């Protein structure tokens, strides 16, 4: 699966990219905010997007909504820190397929992706 990893923290992008690569997925791009994620989504058309919720310039929920307008079948998994339940619910209602809580757990990521396949 081709994946676009979106997070404003470079460390988080590296950590998630590393896990995704180890479980057999290809990270085709990285974005550091929602605006960047939408542009890269249109350009790369990945099979899956991991989307951080809280980012500067444009948050993950807003970016998710725009990506769903570009492709209603887009597969987006939200990534959130603890305590962002209301935003996670908003994300799922807006079309996100699942969510992963930080810090990232390899098994949880594998489970979330296998549900999509």
MODELLER restraints for C-alpha pairs under 7 A, 6 or more apart:
rsr = mdl.restraints
at = mdl.atoms
rsr.add(forms.Gaussian(group=physical.xy_distance, feature=features.Distance(at['CA:1:A'], at['CA:25:A']), mean=5.06, stdev=0.5))
rsr.add(forms.Gaussian(group=physical.xy_distance, feature=features.Distance(at['CA:1:A'], at['CA:26:A']), mean=6.06, stdev=0.5))
rsr.add(forms.Gaussian(group=physical.xy_distance, feature=features.Distance(at['CA:1:A'], at['CA:47:A']), mean=5.84, stdev=0.5))
rsr.add(forms.Gaussian(group=physical.xy_distance, feature=features.Distance(at['CA:2:A'], at['CA:25:A']), mean=6.25, stdev=0.5))
rsr.add(forms.Gaussian(group=physical.xy_distance, feature=features.Distance(at['CA:2:A'], at['CA:26:A']), mean=4.88, stdev=0.5))
rsr.add(forms.Gaussian(group=physical.xy_distance, feature=features.Distance(at['CA:2:A'], at['CA:27:A']), mean=5.84, stdev=0.5))
rsr.add(forms.Gaussian(group=physical.xy_distance, feature=features.Distance(at['CA:2:A'], at['CA:28:A']), mean=5.94, stdev=0.5))
rsr.add(forms.Gaussian(group=physical.xy_distance, feature=features.Distance(at['CA:2:A'], at['CA:46:A']), mean=5.04, stdev=0.5))
rsr.add(forms.Gaussian(group=physical.xy_distance, feature=features.Distance(at['CA:2:A'], at['CA:47:A']), mean=5.13, stdev=0.5))
rsr.add(forms.Gaussian(group=physical.xy_distance, feature=features.Distance(at['CA:2:A'], at['CA:48:A']), mean=6.35, stdev=0.5))
rsr.add(forms.Gaussian(group=physical.xy_distance, feature=features.Distance(at['CA:3:A'], at['CA:26:A']), mean=6.03, stdev=0.5))
rsr.add(forms.Gaussian(group=physical.xy_distance, feature=features.Distance(at['CA:3:A'], at['CA:27:A']), mean=4.71, stdev=0.5))
rsr.add(forms.Gaussian(group=physical.xy_distance, feature=features.Distance(at['CA:3:A'], at['CA:28:A']), mean=5.72, stdev=0.5))
rsr.add(forms.Gaussian(group=physical.xy_distance, feature=features.Distance(at['CA:3:A'], at['CA:46:A']), mean=5.41, stdev=0.5))
rsr.add(forms.Gaussian(group=physical.xy_distance, feature=features.Distance(at['CA:3:A'], at['CA:47:A']), mean=6.04, stdev=0.5))
rsr.add(forms.Gaussian(group=physical.xy_distance, feature=features.Distance(at['CA:3:A'], at['CA:48:A']), mean=4.80, stdev=0.5))
rsr.add(forms.Gaussian(group=physical.xy_distance, feature=features.Distance(at['CA:3:A'], at['CA:49:A']), mean=5.60, stdev=0.5))
rsr.add(forms.Gaussian(group=physical.xy_distance, feature=features.Distance(at['CA:4:A'], at['CA:27:A']), mean=6.01, stdev=0.5))
rsr.add(forms.Gaussian(group=physical.xy_distance, feature=features.Distance(at['CA:4:A'], at['CA:28:A']), mean=5.86, stdev=0.5))
rsr.add(forms.Gaussian(group=physical.xy_distance, feature=features.Distance(at['CA:4:A'], at['CA:29:A']), mean=4.87, stdev=0.5))
rsr.add(forms.Gaussian(group=physical.xy_distance, feature=features.Distance(at['CA:4:A'], at['CA:30:A']), mean=5.58, stdev=0.5))
rsr.add(forms.Gaussian(group=physical.xy_distance, feature=features.Distance(at['CA:4:A'], at['CA:46:A']), mean=6.16, stdev=0.5))
rsr.add(forms.Gaussian(group=physical.xy_distance, feature=features.Distance(at['CA:4:A'], at['CA:48:A']), mean=6.40, stdev=0.5))
rsr.add(forms.Gaussian(group=physical.xy_distance, feature=features.Distance(at['CA:4:A'], at['CA:49:A']), mean=4.74, stdev=0.5))
rsr.add(forms.Gaussian(group=physical.xy_distance, feature=features.Distance(at['CA:4:A'], at['CA:50:A']), mean=6.35, stdev=0.5))
rsr.add(forms.Gaussian(group=physical.xy_distance, feature=features.Distance(at['CA:5:A'], at['CA:13:A']), mean=6.24, stdev=0.5))
rsr.add(forms.Gaussian(group=physical.xy_distance, feature=features.Distance(at['CA:5:A'], at['CA:17:A']), mean=6.95, stdev=0.5))
rsr.add(forms.Gaussian(group=physical.xy_distance, feature=features.Distance(at['CA:5:A'], at['CA:29:A']), mean=6.40, stdev=0.5))
rsr.add(forms.Gaussian(group=physical.xy_distance, feature=features.Distance(at['CA:5:A'], at['CA:30:A']), mean=4.75, stdev=0.5))
rsr.add(forms.Gaussian(group=physical.xy_distance, feature=features.Distance(at['CA:5:A'], at['CA:31:A']), mean=6.26, stdev=0.5))
rsr.add(forms.Gaussian(group=physical.xy_distance, feature=features.Distance(at['CA:5:A'], at['CA:49:A']), mean=5.99, stdev=0.5))
rsr.add(forms.Gaussian(group=physical.xy_distance, feature=features.Distance(at['CA:5:A'], at['CA:50:A']), mean=5.01, stdev=0.5))
rsr.add(forms.Gaussian(group=physical.xy_distance, feature=features.Distance(at['CA:5:A'], at['CA:51:A']), mean=6.71, stdev=0.5))
rsr.add(forms.Gaussian(group=physical.xy_distance, feature=features.Distance(at['CA:6:A'], at['CA:13:A']), mean=6.79, stdev=0.5))
rsr.add(forms.Gaussian(group=physical.xy_distance, feature=features.Distance(at['CA:6:A'], at['CA:30:A']), mean=5.69, stdev=0.5))
rsr.add(forms.Gaussian(group=physical.xy_distance, feature=features.Distance(at['CA:6:A'], at['CA:31:A']), mean=4.58, stdev=0.5))
rsr.add(forms.Gaussian(group=physical.xy_distance, feature=features.Distance(at['CA:6:A'], at['CA:32:A']), mean=5.66, stdev=0.5))
rsr.add(forms.Gaussian(group=physical.xy_distance, feature=features.Distance(at['CA:6:A'], at['CA:33:A']), mean=6.66, stdev=0.5))
rsr.add(forms.Gaussian(group=physical.xy_distance, feature=features.Distance(at['CA:6:A'], at['CA:37:A']), mean=6.36, stdev=0.5))
rsr.add(forms.Gaussian(group=physical.xy_distance, feature=features.Distance(at['CA:6:A'], at['CA:50:A']), mean=5.74, stdev=0.5))
rsr.add(forms.Gaussian(group=physical.xy_distance, feature=features.Distance(at['CA:6:A'], at['CA:51:A']), mean=4.88, stdev=0.5))
rsr.add(forms.Gaussian(group=physical.xy_distance, feature=features.Distance(at['CA:6:A'], at['CA:52:A']), mean=5.93, stdev=0.5))
rsr.add(forms.Gaussian(group=physical.xy_distance, feature=features.Distance(at['CA:7:A'], at['CA:13:A']), mean=5.86, stdev=0.5))
rsr.add(forms.Gaussian(group=physical.xy_distance, feature=features.Distance(at['CA:7:A'], at['CA:31:A']), mean=6.45, stdev=0.5))
rsr.add(forms.Gaussian(group=physical.xy_distance, feature=features.Distance(at['CA:7:A'], at['CA:32:A']), mean=5.01, stdev=0.5))
rsr.add(forms.Gaussian(group=physical.xy_distance, feature=features.Distance(at['CA:7:A'], at['CA:33:A']), mean=6.41, stdev=0.5))
rsr.add(forms.Gaussian(group=physical.xy_distance, feature=features.Distance(at['CA:7:A'], at['CA:51:A']), mean=6.51, stdev=0.5))
rsr.add(forms.Gaussian(group=physical.xy_distance, feature=features.Distance(at['CA:7:A'], at['CA:52:A']), mean=5.00, stdev=0.5))
rsr.add(forms.Gaussian(group=physical.xy_distance, feature=features.Distance(at['CA:8:A'], at['CA:32:A']), mean=4.22, stdev=0.5))
rsr.add(forms.Gaussian(group=physical.xy_distance, feature=features.Distance(at['CA:8:A'], at['CA:33:A']), mean=5.72, stdev=0.5))
rsr.add(forms.Gaussian(group=physical.xy_distance, feature=features.Distance(at['CA:8:A'], at['CA:55:A']), mean=5.66, stdev=0.5))
rsr.add(forms.Gaussian(group=physical.xy_distance, feature=features.Distance(at['CA:17:A'], at['CA:27:A']), mean=6.25, stdev=0.5))
rsr.add(forms.Gaussian(group=physical.xy_distance, feature=features.Distance(at['CA:19:A'], at['CA:106:A']), mean=6.21, stdev=0.5))
rsr.add(forms.Gaussian(group=physical.xy_distance, feature=features.Distance(at['CA:21:A'], at['CA:27:A']), mean=6.90, stdev=0.5))
rsr.add(forms.Gaussian(group=physical.xy_distance, feature=features.Distance(at['CA:31:A'], at['CA:37:A']), mean=5.09, stdev=0.5))
rsr.add(forms.Gaussian(group=physical.xy_distance, feature=features.Distance(at['CA:33:A'], at['CA:55:A']), mean=5.60, stdev=0.5))
rsr.add(forms.Gaussian(group=physical.xy_distance, feature=features.Distance(at['CA:33:A'], at['CA:56:A']), mean=6.18, stdev=0.5))
rsr.add(forms.Gaussian(group=physical.xy_distance, feature=features.Distance(at['CA:33:A'], at['CA:57:A']), mean=6.40, stdev=0.5))
rsr.add(forms.Gaussian(group=physical.xy_distance, feature=features.Distance(at['CA:33:A'], at['CA:58:A']), mean=6.03, stdev=0.5))
rsr.add(forms.Gaussian(group=physical.xy_distance, feature=features.Distance(at['CA:33:A'], at['CA:59:A']), mean=6.91, stdev=0.5))
rsr.add(forms.Gaussian(group=physical.xy_distance, feature=features.Distance(at['CA:34:A'], at['CA:58:A']), mean=4.65, stdev=0.5))
rsr.add(forms.Gaussian(group=physical.xy_distance, feature=features.Distance(at['CA:34:A'], at['CA:59:A']), mean=5.48, stdev=0.5))
rsr.add(forms.Gaussian(group=physical.xy_distance, feature=features.Distance(at['CA:34:A'], at['CA:60:A']), mean=5.49, stdev=0.5))
rsr.add(forms.Gaussian(group=physical.xy_distance, feature=features.Distance(at['CA:34:A'], at['CA:63:A']), mean=4.81, stdev=0.5))
rsr.add(forms.Gaussian(group=physical.xy_distance, feature=features.Distance(at['CA:35:A'], at['CA:58:A']), mean=5.78, stdev=0.5))
rsr.add(forms.Gaussian(group=physical.xy_distance, feature=features.Distance(at['CA:35:A'], at['CA:63:A']), mean=6.61, stdev=0.5))
rsr.add(forms.Gaussian(group=physical.xy_distance, feature=features.Distance(at['CA:38:A'], at['CA:63:A']), mean=6.31, stdev=0.5))
rsr.add(forms.Gaussian(group=physical.xy_distance, feature=features.Distance(at['CA:38:A'], at['CA:67:A']), mean=6.11, stdev=0.5))
rsr.add(forms.Gaussian(group=physical.xy_distance, feature=features.Distance(at['CA:47:A'], at['CA:75:A']), mean=6.62, stdev=0.5))
rsr.add(forms.Gaussian(group=physical.xy_distance, feature=features.Distance(at['CA:48:A'], at['CA:75:A']), mean=4.97, stdev=0.5))
rsr.add(forms.Gaussian(group=physical.xy_distance, feature=features.Distance(at['CA:48:A'], at['CA:76:A']), mean=5.76, stdev=0.5))
rsr.add(forms.Gaussian(group=physical.xy_distance, feature=features.Distance(at['CA:49:A'], at['CA:75:A']), mean=6.33, stdev=0.5))
rsr.add(forms.Gaussian(group=physical.xy_distance, feature=features.Distance(at['CA:49:A'], at['CA:76:A']), mean=4.67, stdev=0.5))
rsr.add(forms.Gaussian(group=physical.xy_distance, feature=features.Distance(at['CA:49:A'], at['CA:77:A']), mean=6.22, stdev=0.5))
rsr.add(forms.Gaussian(group=physical.xy_distance, feature=features.Distance(at['CA:50:A'], at['CA:76:A']), mean=5.81, stdev=0.5))
rsr.add(forms.Gaussian(group=physical.xy_distance, feature=features.Distance(at['CA:50:A'], at['CA:77:A']), mean=4.84, stdev=0.5))
rsr.add(forms.Gaussian(group=physical.xy_distance, feature=features.Distance(at['CA:50:A'], at['CA:78:A']), mean=5.75, stdev=0.5))
rsr.add(forms.Gaussian(group=physical.xy_distance, feature=features.Distance(at['CA:50:A'], at['CA:79:A']), mean=6.66, stdev=0.5))
rsr.add(forms.Gaussian(group=physical.xy_distance, feature=features.Distance(at['CA:51:A'], at['CA:60:A']), mean=5.76, stdev=0.5))
rsr.add(forms.Gaussian(group=physical.xy_distance, feature=features.Distance(at['CA:51:A'], at['CA:76:A']), mean=6.83, stdev=0.5))
rsr.add(forms.Gaussian(group=physical.xy_distance, feature=features.Distance(at['CA:51:A'], at['CA:77:A']), mean=6.11, stdev=0.5))
rsr.add(forms.Gaussian(group=physical.xy_distance, feature=features.Distance(at['CA:51:A'], at['CA:78:A']), mean=4.67, stdev=0.5))
rsr.add(forms.Gaussian(group=physical.xy_distance, feature=features.Distance(at['CA:51:A'], at['CA:79:A']), mean=5.62, stdev=0.5))
rsr.add(forms.Gaussian(group=physical.xy_distance, feature=features.Distance(at['CA:52:A'], at['CA:60:A']), mean=5.54, stdev=0.5))
rsr.add(forms.Gaussian(group=physical.xy_distance, feature=features.Distance(at['CA:52:A'], at['CA:78:A']), mean=5.81, stdev=0.5))
rsr.add(forms.Gaussian(group=physical.xy_distance, feature=features.Distance(at['CA:52:A'], at['CA:79:A']), mean=4.57, stdev=0.5))
rsr.add(forms.Gaussian(group=physical.xy_distance, feature=features.Distance(at['CA:52:A'], at['CA:80:A']), mean=5.97, stdev=0.5))
rsr.add(forms.Gaussian(group=physical.xy_distance, feature=features.Distance(at['CA:53:A'], at['CA:59:A']), mean=5.76, stdev=0.5))
rsr.add(forms.Gaussian(group=physical.xy_distance, feature=features.Distance(at['CA:53:A'], at['CA:60:A']), mean=4.18, stdev=0.5))
rsr.add(forms.Gaussian(group=physical.xy_distance, feature=features.Distance(at['CA:53:A'], at['CA:61:A']), mean=6.13, stdev=0.5))
rsr.add(forms.Gaussian(group=physical.xy_distance, feature=features.Distance(at['CA:53:A'], at['CA:78:A']), mean=6.56, stdev=0.5))
rsr.add(forms.Gaussian(group=physical.xy_distance, feature=features.Distance(at['CA:53:A'], at['CA:79:A']), mean=6.18, stdev=0.5))
rsr.add(forms.Gaussian(group=physical.xy_distance, feature=features.Distance(at['CA:53:A'], at['CA:80:A']), mean=5.68, stdev=0.5))
rsr.add(forms.Gaussian(group=physical.xy_distance, feature=features.Distance(at['CA:54:A'], at['CA:60:A']), mean=6.25, stdev=0.5))
rsr.add(forms.Gaussian(group=physical.xy_distance, feature=features.Distance(at['CA:61:A'], at['CA:91:A']), mean=5.68, stdev=0.5))
rsr.add(forms.Gaussian(group=physical.xy_distance, feature=features.Distance(at['CA:65:A'], at['CA:94:A']), mean=6.10, stdev=0.5))
rsr.add(forms.Gaussian(group=physical.xy_distance, feature=features.Distance(at['CA:68:A'], at['CA:74:A']), mean=6.12, stdev=0.5))
rsr.add(forms.Gaussian(group=physical.xy_distance, feature=features.Distance(at['CA:68:A'], at['CA:95:A']), mean=6.86, stdev=0.5))
rsr.add(forms.Gaussian(group=physical.xy_distance, feature=features.Distance(at['CA:75:A'], at['CA:96:A']), mean=6.89, stdev=0.5))
rsr.add(forms.Gaussian(group=physical.xy_distance, feature=features.Distance(at['CA:75:A'], at['CA:97:A']), mean=6.22, stdev=0.5))
rsr.add(forms.Gaussian(group=physical.xy_distance, feature=features.Distance(at['CA:76:A'], at['CA:96:A']), mean=5.06, stdev=0.5))
rsr.add(forms.Gaussian(group=physical.xy_distance, feature=features.Distance(at['CA:76:A'], at['CA:97:A']), mean=5.77, stdev=0.5))
rsr.add(forms.Gaussian(group=physical.xy_distance, feature=features.Distance(at['CA:77:A'], at['CA:96:A']), mean=5.77, stdev=0.5))
rsr.add(forms.Gaussian(group=physical.xy_distance, feature=features.Distance(at['CA:77:A'], at['CA:97:A']), mean=5.65, stdev=0.5))
rsr.add(forms.Gaussian(group=physical.xy_distance, feature=features.Distance(at['CA:77:A'], at['CA:98:A']), mean=4.90, stdev=0.5))
rsr.add(forms.Gaussian(group=physical.xy_distance, feature=features.Distance(at['CA:77:A'], at['CA:99:A']), mean=5.12, stdev=0.5))
rsr.add(forms.Gaussian(group=physical.xy_distance, feature=features.Distance(at['CA:78:A'], at['CA:96:A']), mean=6.64, stdev=0.5))
rsr.add(forms.Gaussian(group=physical.xy_distance, feature=features.Distance(at['CA:78:A'], at['CA:98:A']), mean=6.33, stdev=0.5))
rsr.add(forms.Gaussian(group=physical.xy_distance, feature=features.Distance(at['CA:78:A'], at['CA:99:A']), mean=4.39, stdev=0.5))
rsr.add(forms.Gaussian(group=physical.xy_distance, feature=features.Distance(at['CA:78:A'], at['CA:100:A']), mean=6.21, stdev=0.5))
rsr.add(forms.Gaussian(group=physical.xy_distance, feature=features.Distance(at['CA:79:A'], at['CA:99:A']), mean=5.55, stdev=0.5))
rsr.add(forms.Gaussian(group=physical.xy_distance, feature=features.Distance(at['CA:79:A'], at['CA:100:A']), mean=4.81, stdev=0.5))
rsr.add(forms.Gaussian(group=physical.xy_distance, feature=features.Distance(at['CA:79:A'], at['CA:101:A']), mean=5.71, stdev=0.5))
rsr.add(forms.Gaussian(group=physical.xy_distance, feature=features.Distance(at['CA:79:A'], at['CA:102:A']), mean=6.71, stdev=0.5))
rsr.add(forms.Gaussian(group=physical.xy_distance, feature=features.Distance(at['CA:80:A'], at['CA:100:A']), mean=6.39, stdev=0.5))
rsr.add(forms.Gaussian(group=physical.xy_distance, feature=features.Distance(at['CA:80:A'], at['CA:101:A']), mean=4.98, stdev=0.5))
rsr.add(forms.Gaussian(group=physical.xy_distance, feature=features.Distance(at['CA:80:A'], at['CA:102:A']), mean=5.90, stdev=0.5))
rsr.add(forms.Gaussian(group=physical.xy_distance, feature=features.Distance(at['CA:81:A'], at['CA:101:A']), mean=5.57, stdev=0.5))
rsr.add(forms.Gaussian(group=physical.xy_distance, feature=features.Distance(at['CA:81:A'], at['CA:102:A']), mean=5.09, stdev=0.5))
rsr.add(forms.Gaussian(group=physical.xy_distance, feature=features.Distance(at['CA:82:A'], at['CA:101:A']), mean=6.46, stdev=0.5))
rsr.add(forms.Gaussian(group=physical.xy_distance, feature=features.Distance(at['CA:92:A'], at['CA:98:A']), mean=6.94, stdev=0.5))
rsr.add(forms.Gaussian(group=physical.xy_distance, feature=features.Distance(at['CA:98:A'], at['CA:112:A']), mean=6.46, stdev=0.5))
rsr.add(forms.Gaussian(group=physical.xy_distance, feature=features.Distance(at['CA:100:A'], at['CA:109:A']), mean=6.88, stdev=0.5))
